[in-house]
Amino acid sequence: MIIREREPLNLEFPFDQLDGFITPTDLFYIRSHFPAPELNSTSYELRVEGAVERPFSLSLDELRAMPHETVTATLECAGNSRVFLVPQEQGAQWELGAVGNAEWTGVRLSTLLARVGLKPNVCEIVLEGADRGEPKEKPKPPQAISFSRSVPLPKALQPEVLVAYRMNEQELSRDHGFPVRAIVPGHYGMASVKWLTRIEAVETPFSGYWQTSEYAYWDDMNCNPVRRPLSEMMLKSAIARPSMYELVPQNQTYSIFGAAWCGSGNLKAVEVSTDSGETWSSAELIDPVQPFAWRRWRHQWKTPSRPGRHILLSRAWDEKGNGQPLQHNPRHGSYLIHHAVPIHVFVE
């Protein structure tokens, strides 16, 4: 793992080691905002409350005893690929590996919400973790806060959204949210709140720090700039091999390899350019379509007979005809970095 920060712990998957469809737990990226809390499985309690008819709490054993589901989902940090932005932006300088694909097992969030009885005007579900502290980025709140994010009610009620206690058929590790975390497939990783201890139904849009100051971007409404919370992952593909500045042999067949994903809909195609975007060729998609999971791809490149530098690009397309952009949208600041990242390689 590539260390981006030691305290709190932020580790990046070395993307050039991408291999299997499922990312092993010990290689799955870790994004923490505060030190990981020490929670005890025996005393753990999850509260479900707010604008509800029947608030309740349950233990880890009670949660595990409920009917469970397993969902395969790709999670990506909203700041993944930040190191490629020019000029440089604040925040963890992720390359390509703040992303991973895993199997998650738990209880549907909708099952808990049905049990609690939502009031008619509920619009969002707030997920709150046990991790707590003072954010590093300005503007800072006046006191320590917990990490919390809201999910729109229509998304929260979808069957793929889980209150999870297992990852890749094993108990969650501490850094991945033990004992319980949320999994919100299709949304950026900050929505999948770790160390989940509280679920709150609210009747007005949540405006907490991690919803408005951080993990938000600028948009327009009635000709005025407004802050929008990040939500769905953007359509994206990334080249795992060759890696940046790799030396590749001349006049041979090289297998360019990577993965592509999107937040909603289905990924339809990936194209690869080996000449800075002048021409594009179709890549072979390795994995079948599976909602919320990435698809690995490869492209056989006949390397040039002459030595020199070459710029490789990949771009994804979905079933609606939407394509991955070639430039970053500056309105998105240091987030939503899903443009085609140029990979420079040297033929020798």
C-alpha positions in Angstrom: 0.0 0.0 0.0 1.1 3.6 -0.7 1.1 5.7 2.4 -0.7 9.1 1.8 -1.1 9.9 5.5 -0.2 8.1 8.7 -2.5 9.8 11.2 -5.3 9.5 10.4 -4.5 6.5 8.3 -4.9 7.0 4.5 -3.5 4.2 2.3 -3.7 3.8 -1.5 -4.0 0.6 -3.5 -1.0 0.5 -6.0 -3.2 0.5 -9.0 -0.5 -1.0 -11.3 -1.1 -4.2 -9.3 -4.7 -4.5 -10.4 -5.4 -8.1 -11.2 -8.6 -9.8 -10.0 -12.2 -8.7 -10.2 -12.4 -8.5 -6.4 -9.8 -6.3 -4.6 -8.3 -8.2 -1.6 -9.1 -6.5 1.7 -5.5 -5.9 2.5 -5.1 -4.0 -0.7 -8.4 -2.1 -0.6 -7.7 1.7 -0.1 -8.3 3.2 3.3 -9.7 6.7 3.7 -10.0 8.1 7.2 -10.8 11.6 8.4 -10.1 11.0 12.1 -8.3 8.2 14.0 -10.1 4.9 13.8 -12.3 4.5 16.9 -12.0 1.4 19.1 -15.4 -0.2 19.1 -16.3 -3.4 21.0 -18.5 -5.9 19.3 -20.2 -6.8 22.6 -21.2 -3.3 23.6 -21.8 -2.0 20.1 -25.2 -0.4 19.5 -26.8 1.1 16.4 -29.5 3.7 16.9 -32.2 4.3 14.3 -34.1 7.5 15.1 -35.2 11.0 14.0 -38.4 11.7 12.2 -39.8 8.2 12.8 -42.7 6.4 14.5 -40.8 3.7 16.3 -37.1 4.6 17.1 -35.0 1.6 18.2 -31.5 0.4 18.7 -29.9 -3.0 18.1 -26.8 -4.8 19.0 -24.3 -6.4 16.5 -25.7 -9.9 17.3 -29.2 -8.7 16.6 -28.1 -7.1 13.3 -26.3 -10.3 12.2 -29.5 -12.3 13.0 -31.5 -10.4 10.5 -31.9 -11.5 6.8 -28.8 -10.4 5.0 -27.7 -9.6 1.4 -24.4 -9.6 -0.4 -23.6 -6.9 -2.9 -20.5 -6.4 -5.1 -19.7 -2.8 -5.4 -16.9 -0.5 -6.4 -16.1 2.3 -3.9 -14.0 5.3 -5.1 -12.7 8.2 -3.0 -14.1 11.5 -4.5 -10.6 12.8 -4.6 -9.1 9.9 -6.4 -6.5 11.0 -9.1 -6.1 14.5 -7.4 -2.4 14.4 -8.0 -3.0 14.9 -11.7 -4.8 18.2 -11.3 -3.0 21.4 -12.5 -2.6 23.6 -10.6 -2.2 21.3 -7.5 -5.2 21.2 -5.2 -5.3 20.7 -1.4 -6.1 17.3 0.0 -4.6 13.8 -0.1 -2.5 13.4 -3.3 -4.1 10.2 -4.6 -2.9 8.8 -7.8 -5.2 6.2 -9.3 -5.6 3.7 -6.5 -8.2 5.3 -4.1 -10.7 2.8 -5.6 -11.5 -0.8 -5.1 -14.2 -3.5 -5.8 -15.4 -5.8 -3.0 -18.2 -8.0 -1.8 -20.2 -6.5 1.1 -22.6 -8.4 3.3 -25.2 -6.9 5.6 -28.8 -5.9 6.2 -30.7 -3.7 3.7 -31.0 -0.1 5.1 -34.6 -0.2 3.8 -35.4 -3.1 6.1 -34.4 -1.0 9.1 -36.3 2.0 7.8 -39.4 0.0 7.3 -39.2 -1.3 10.9 -38.7 2.2 12.3 -41.6 3.8 10.4 -40.7 6.9 8.5 -42.8 10.0 8.9 -44.3 11.4 5.7 -42.0 14.4 5.2 -38.7 12.5 5.5 -36.4 13.5 2.7 -32.9 12.2 3.7 -31.3 9.6 5.9 -28.2 10.8 7.9 -25.5 8.2 8.5 -23.2 9.0 11.5 -20.0 7.3 12.4 -18.2 6.9 15.7 -15.0 8.6 14.4 -14.8 12.2 15.8 -12.3 15.1 15.7 -11.4 18.5 14.3 -11.1 18.7 10.5 -7.8 19.9 9.1 -9.2 21.9 6.1 -10.6 25.4 6.4 -13.2 26.6 7.1 -13.1 24.6 10.3 -16.2 24.1 12.6 -15.8 25.6 16.1 -15.7 22.2 17.8 -15.0 18.5 17.3 -17.5 16.8 15.0 -18.4 13.2 14.0 -18.1 12.1 10.4 -21.7 12.1 9.0 -23.3 12.2 5.6 -26.8 12.1 4.3 -28.3 9.9 1.5 -31.5 11.0 -0.4 -34.4 8.9 0.7 -35.1 7.4 -2.7 -31.5 6.1 -2.8 -31.6 5.0 0.9 -34.6 2.8 0.0 -32.9 1.0 -2.9 -32.1 -2.7 -2.2 -28.4 -2.4 -2.8 -27.8 0.0 0.1 -26.6 -2.0 3.1 -25.7 -1.7 6.7 -22.7 -4.0 6.3 -20.7 -6.1 8.8 -18.7 -8.3 6.4 -16.2 -7.5 3.5 -15.0 -10.2 1.1 -16.6 -12.9 3.3 -14.7 -11.8 6.4 -15.5 -9.6 9.4 -14.8 -5.9 8.7 -11.3 -4.9 9.7 -11.0 -1.9 12.1 -9.8 0.4 9.3 -12.6 -0.6 7.0 -15.3 0.2 9.6 -15.5 -2.6 12.2 -18.0 -3.6 13.4 -20.6 -2.0 11.0 -20.5 0.4 8.1 -22.8 1.7 5.5 -22.4 0.7 1.8 -24.0 3.0 -0.7 -23.2 1.5 -4.1 -22.9 3.9 -7.0 -22.1 6.9 -4.7 -18.6 8.1 -3.9 -16.9 6.4 -0.9 -17.7 9.1 1.7 -21.4 8.1 1.6 -20.4 4.6 2.8 -19.9 5.9 6.4 -17.6 3.7 8.5 -18.0 2.8 12.2 -21.8 3.4 11.8 -23.5 4.1 15.1 -26.5 6.3 14.3 -29.1 6.4 11.5 -31.3 9.5 11.6 -34.3 10.3 9.3 -34.6 14.0 8.7 -37.3 16.2 7.2 -35.0 19.0 5.9 -31.9 18.6 3.8 -28.8 17.8 6.0 -26.3 20.7 6.0 -23.5 19.3 8.1 -19.8 20.1 7.5 -19.1 16.9 5.4 -22.2 17.7 3.2 -21.6 21.4 2.4 -18.0 22.5 3.2 -16.3 19.3 2.3 -17.4 16.7 -0.3 -19.4 19.4 -2.2 -18.9 21.4 -5.4 -20.1 24.6 -7.0 -23.1 24.7 -9.3 -25.5 27.3 -10.6 -29.1 27.9 -9.6 -31.0 30.8 -11.0 -27.7 32.4 -12.1 -26.3 32.2 -8.5 -23.5 29.9 -7.4 -24.7 27.2 -4.9 -22.9 24.3 -3.2 -24.0 20.8 -4.1 -23.2 17.7 -2.2 -21.3 15.0 -4.1 -23.3 11.9 -4.8 -23.0 9.5 -7.8 -19.7 8.4 -9.0 -18.8 9.7 -12.4 -18.1 7.6 -15.5 -14.4 6.8 -15.4 -11.8 4.5 -16.8 -8.1 4.3 -15.7 -5.0 2.6 -17.0 -3.3 0.3 -14.5 -0.5 -1.0 -16.8 1.7 0.4 -18.0 2.2 2.7 -15.1 3.4 6.3 -15.4 6.9 6.7 -17.0 7.2 2.9 -17.5 9.8 1.6 -20.0 8.1 -0.7 -22.6 10.0 -2.7 -25.2 9.8 -1.6 -28.8 8.2 -3.5 -31.7 6.3 -5.9 -29.4 2.8 -6.6 -28.3 2.0 -5.0 -24.9 -1.3 -5.6 -23.1 -2.6 -2.3 -21.8 -4.8 -3.1 -18.8 -7.2 -1.2 -16.6 -10.7 -0.9 -15.1 -13.7 1.3 -15.7 -16.8 2.1 -13.6 -19.8 4.4 -13.3 -22.3 5.3 -10.6 -25.5 4.4 -12.4 -26.4 2.7 -15.6 -24.2 0.3 -17.3 -20.7 0.7 -18.7 -20.8 -0.2 -22.5 -17.4 0.4 -23.9 -13.8 1.5 -23.3 -11.5 3.0 -25.9 -7.7 3.4 -25.8 -5.5 5.9 -27.5 -1.7 5.4 -27.8 -1.1 8.7 -29.6 -2.2 11.5 -27.2 -5.8 11.1 -28.3 -5.4 11.5 -32.0 -6.9 8.1 -32.7 -8.9 5.6 -30.6 -9.3 1.8 -30.6 -11.8 -0.4 -28.8 -10.6 -2.3 -25.7 -11.8 -5.7 -24.8 -14.1 -5.8 -21.7 -13.2 -8.7 -19.5 -16.0 -8.7 -17.0 -19.7 -9.0 -17.7 -22.1 -6.2 -16.8 -22.8 -6.1 -13.1 -24.5 -3.1 -11.5 -22.3 -1.0 -9.3 -19.1 -3.1 -10.0 -16.2 -2.1 -12.2 -15.3 -3.9 -15.4 -11.7 -4.7 -16.2 -10.5 -4.3 -19.8 -7.4 -4.8 -21.9 -6.0 -3.6 -25.3 -3.2 -5.2 -27.2 -0.8 -2.5 -28.4 1.8 -3.1 -31.0 4.5 -0.8 -29.7 6.4 1.4 -32.2 9.7 0.2 -33.7 11.3 3.6 -32.9 12.2 4.6 -29.3 10.5 7.6 -27.8 7.8 8.9 -25.5 4.2 8.1 -26.0 1.0 9.3 -24.2 -1.7 6.7 -23.5 -5.3 7.5 -22.7 -8.4 5.5 -22.0 -12.0 6.7 -22.0 -15.3 4.9 -21.0 -18.7 5.1 -22.5 -22.1 4.1 -20.9 -25.2 2.6 -22.5 -26.8 6.1 -22.8 -23.9 7.4 -25.0 -22.2 9.4 -22.3 -18.5 9.6 -22.7 -15.6 10.2 -20.3 -14.3 13.8 -20.7 -10.8 14.7 -21.7 -10.5 17.6 -19.3 -11.3 18.2 -15.6 -14.2 20.5 -14.9 -12.8 23.4 -12.7 -16.2 23.8 -11.0 -15.6 20.5 -9.3 -12.5 21.7 -7.6 -10.5 18.9 -6.1 -13.3 16.3 -6.5 -15.0 14.4 -9.3 -11.7 13.8 -11.1 -12.9 11.5 -13.9 -11.2 13.0 -17.0 -9.0 10.8 -19.1 -5.6 10.8 -17.3 -2.6 10.8 -19.7 -0.1 8.0 -18.9 3.4 8.8 -20.3 5.5 5.8 -21.3 8.9 5.4 -23.0 9.5 2.9 -25.7 13.0 1.7 -25.7 
